[in-house]
Amino acid sequence: MMSRFLLGAPLQMNLLWVVLLPLIGTLVPLFTERFGRNICAFCVALLPAWSLILVLMYAPDIFNGQAIRQTIEWIPAIGLEVSFRLDGLSLLFLLLILGIGLLVILYARYYLSLKDSMSRFYVYLMLFMAAMVGIVTSNNLIQLWMFWELTSISSFLLISFWSHKSEARKGARMALTVTGAGGLALLAGLLLIGRIVGSYDLDTVLASSDIIHAHAAYPVALILVLLGAFTKSAQFPFHFWLPHAMAAPTPVSAYLHSATMVKAGIFLMARFYPVLAGTDLWFIIVSLTGLTTLLLGAYIALFKHDLKGLLAYSTISHLGLITLLLGLNSPLAAVAAIFHIINHATFKASLFMAAGIIDHESGSRDMRQLNGLWQYMPYTATLAIVAALAMAGVPLLNGFLSKEMFFAETLNQSVLGSLSWTIPLLAVIGAAFSVAYSLRFIHDVFFNGQPVDLPKTPQEPPRYVRIPVEILVALCLLVGIFPAFVVGDLLHIASFAVLDHTVPVHNLAIWHGLNLPLLMSFMAMVGGVILYYNRRHLFEFQSHFDTTDAKHIFERTIQSLVKAAESITNTLENGSLQRYIFTLLLCTLVMGGLPLIELTQNSGTRASIPLDGVTIVCALLMIFSAVATVIWHRRRFLALIFLSVVGLIVSLTFAKFSAPDLALTQLSVEIVTIILLLLALFFLPQSSLKESSNRRLSVDLLVAGLIGCVIGTLCYAMLTTPLNTMSDFFIANSKTGGGGTNVVNVILVDFRGFDTLGEIIVLGIAALGIFKLIANMRIAIPARDDKGRAWSNDPHPMMLEVVSQSLLPLALLVSAYIFLRGHNMPGGGFIAGLITSVAIIQQYIAHGVQWIKPRVTIDYQWIIASGILIATATGLGSWLFGQAFLSTWFDYFSLPWIGKFELASAMLFDLGVYLTVVGAVMLILANLGKLTTSERLDIQENN
C-alpha cells in the first residue's frame, strides 16, 4: 500500500521521501535484530534501496536538464521553510551515498562479529546516511548546515563504535572536534552569505554570484566556508583526524572515506563553485591547499605499515587532488574533479573492503606480516590488485582517465604566474608516489615471500562478503574501458550543475593520442616504480625524522585547554553567590545605564493614572516589605513572611490593572512557593550570621540603588510612552479565531500554544529532575527551633485535620469551576492545576505523609506524562483535519434544559496543562515533604 502510494505520488512528494526513508531506517534495526542478522540486514537495506529507486525515477528528468525542487512551509511569517532540490550534482552524490551504502550494509552483515551489536551499528549507519542525503538535497543554507552537523555527530558514533578501544574513543573525539569546529566556521560563513544575498534559499544564492563577489565581506565568507569544507574533507592542515578515524570498523572506513564523510567537504566546494569561485583568492587558497594535501598525503602513505593507514593517507592525497582541480580556474578542471570523485569512490571503497577482508581472515593489517597472501586467497587478491591499479592510474582502469584529465588541466593554469610550471611538475611527483604506495600495497601484501607470525592462517572469506568488492571492481573496469557509455551522461549533468549550466566540450576516451598528459602519466608510473624499487633508501631517509602521533598532540592540546578553562572557571566561580549577582547587576547597570544617558526626556505623552489612598498604602506596604526582607534576611522565617506580603501586593496590583488571570496565577504560585520554601527552610538553620563587611554592604547598596534608578527610569519611560503592541490583534481575533473571550487563555492554548507546550514539557522535566535529586537524599532533621524549643508532639492538630478535610471538596470544586470557565472568563488549566495542588498539599500538611499514602495512590510521574501526551495529541489531532499543528476547533451546541454552550478542542490542551501542573507541583512538594516522614526519622536515629 505504502510503496504504491509513494511510487505513484507526485515527484515533489517523492523527493521528500528520498530524505525521510534513510532516516526512518534508523528505527528498523531496533525491531528486526531479534529475527536474526540476515533478516535485520535485509530489512535495513530495504529503505535505502527504496530511496535509491525513487532517485532513479528522477534520472530521466535530471538528464534532460531539469532540477526538481520541493518546499514545505514551516513558519511562513518569518520565511522559515524546509526546502529540497535535486539536480545533476545531487543525483551523482545520491547514487554514491545510497549505492555504496547498500553495499556497505551487505558487507557489514558478514564483517561484524557476533559480539558486535548489529542493530546499534545499523542505527548509526542509517543516521549518517540520512544526514548525507540531507546535505546533498538541501535547498536552504541553514538546513544544509543542520544536516552537516548531523554527519559530525553520527560519524562520531560510528568511529567510536568499538568504544572499549582507547584509539576508537580518541579518534572519534578528534574527528568530532575538528569537523565540529569547522562546522561552526561554516555556519558563520553561511549566515554571512545569507546576509549578503538577503536570503538563505540556495537557488537565490547560486544566482547571486556578482553580488557576493562585489561585497566587501566576500573574503571573510569565502574563508569561513572553506574552513568548513577543508576540515570535513581532511585538507592540510586539518588532515590529521582522518587516519585516526581508522579505529572504526572497516565498513565505516569504506563508507566514510569513499562516498560520504570526506566527500561532504568536496560537495560543499562543488555546490558553491558557481558563487565563490572565479576570484584570485579562491584560486590561491583552494589550489595551494589541494596541492599541499596531495603531496603530503601521497608521501606519508608510502611509509605506513598499516593497511588502513596507507589507504587513509592515500584518501587524503586524492582529496587534495580533487581540491586542486576545483581550485584551478578552468571549467574542464571542475569536470575532471567531478570525474575523479566518481572514480575515487569506487576504487577506494573496494580497497577498504578488501583490507577489511584481509584483516578479518588473517588477523592482522600490518604489511610487515602480510606477505604472500596470493597463495592463500587468490580471488580476493585479484580484486584488491585491480582496485589498487585503478588507484595508481594504470590504463584501462577508471583512475587512469581522471588522472590524465588532471595532468592536462595542470598544464592549462597560471595560478602561480611565472612559477606555474611547478604545479604540473609537483602533480607528476604526487602521482608517482601514488603509484609507489599502490605497488607497495600489492607487492608487500600478496607477494614478497611468506606471512610472518600471523594470528591465524588466511583463507578466502564467505561468498557474500566479496560481492560488494566485485561490484565496485567491475565498475572500475567498466568505467576505464567504456567511460563515455557508463558515466558520460552522469558526468555531464553533474558538471552542468557545478558550472552554472555551461559544460565545456570534453572527450571521455581511452586514447587521446600521443600528447603531454599521456607522457606525464607514463613518467608518473615509471617514477613510481623507481620510488618503490628504492624504497629502502626512502625509509632510511624518513627514519631520521622524529615520528609524531597527532592523536597524542591533540589529546595534550585538549587537556591544556581543559586546564586553562578550569583555571578561568575557578577564578570566576569561587562559590560566592554574592559576587555572581554583583557581577551580573554591574553588567546590567553598564549595558542599561549608558543608553539612558543619551535619553534627553524620560517621560512620554501618555497621561498618568491618578493616585488614590489604597494604591499609596499598598505601594508603601510593598516597599516596606521588600526592604524588610533585605534587612532581616538572616532571620529566614521572618524574611519569608515579608516576601509573601510582596507577592500578595503584586497579585492585588494585577487585579487593579484589570489582569485577573495574572492575579489568580500570581496568588496560586505565591502559595505554592511559600509552601515549598517552608519545607526547604525546615532543613536549614533558622538564622544565619552576618556575611558581609560594612564596606561590602556599602558597595552593594550603591550598586542596588543605581540599578533601581536605571530600572525605574526604563519602566517610567515605557509606561508613559504610547506603544503599538500585539494586544489589539489578540483582542480582535480571540473570539473569532480561538472561540474564547478570555484573551489570556486563548493566547496560551491557541495563539501561543506551541510555547505553552514547550513550557509544560520543561516544567515536567524540571519536576522529574528535582524528584531524582531528592529521591535518596539523607538530610539531618532539626529537633528544635533556633531558640532551643522542641517541636510540638502533635504535628497534625485535630482542628487542622477537620478543616482541611472539609475544604478539600470545596477546593476541588473551585478548581473544576476555574478550569471549565477559563476559555471565556479568568481561569484556565494552569490556575486550576495550582489550586488542585494546593488543596492536595494541604492534606499532606494536615494529616502527614503516612496518612495520605494509603489513600492517595497516584503516581505523579504518570500524571505529568499523561498531561504532556494529551497536550501533544491535541496538536497532532489538528493534522488529521489538514490544519496546522495545535490549531483550535470550536463550535456551539444546544441541549435540553442546558441551552446553548460552546465546545473547543483547546479544552483538551488545557487539560494537558492542568495535569502537568498538578503532577509537577505534587511530585516536588510531596517528595520534599517525605523527607520528614517516620521512615526518615528512623534512619536518622539509626545513623
Protein Blocks (a to p, Z undefined) as FASTA:
>chain_A
ZZmmmmmmcfklmmmmmmmmmmmmmmmmmmmmmnojklmmmmmmmmmmmmmmmmmmmmmm
mmnopacdddddfblmnopacdddddfklmmmmmmmmmmmmmmmmmmmmmpcfklcfklm
mmmmmmmmmmmmmmmmpcbfklmmmmmmmmmmmmmmmmmmmmmbmklmmmmmmmmmmmmm
mmmmmmmmmmmmmmmnopabfklmmmmmmmmmmpmklmmmmmmmmmmmmmmnopafklmm
mmmmmmpcfklmmmmmmmmmmmmmmmmmmmmmmmmgoifklmmmmmmmmmmmmmmmmmmm
mmpmbfklmmmmmmmmmmmmmmmmmmpccfklmmmmmmmmmmmmmmmmmmmmmmmmmmmm
nopabfklmghklmmmmmlmmmmmmmmmmmnopghiaklmmmmmmmmmmmmccflommlm
mmmmmmmmmmmmmmmmmmmmmmmmmnnpiaehiabdcddddfklmmmmmmmmmmmmmmmm
mmmlmmmmmmmmmmmmmnnopacdddddfbgcjafklmmmmmmmmmmmmmmmmmmmmmmm
mmmpccddfklmmmmmmmmmmmmmmmmmmmmmnopaklmmmmmmmmmmmmmmmmmmmpmb
fcdfbdcddddfklmmmmmmmmmmmmmmmmmmmmmmlmmmmmmmmmmmmmmmmmmnopak
lmmmmmmmmmmmmmmmmmmmmmpcfbdcdfbdfklmmmmmmmmmmmmmmmmmmmmmmmmp
ccddfklmmmmmmmmmnopablklmmmmmmmmmmmmmmmmmmmmmmmmmmmmmmmgccdd
dfbdfkopacdfblbcfklmmmmmmmmmmmmmmmmmmmmmmmmmgcdjklmmmmmmmmmm
mmmmmnojklmmmmmccdfklmmmmmmmmmmmmmmmmmmnopaehiacddddddehklpc
dddfklmmmmmmmmmmmmmmmmmmmmmmmmmmmklmmmmmmZZ
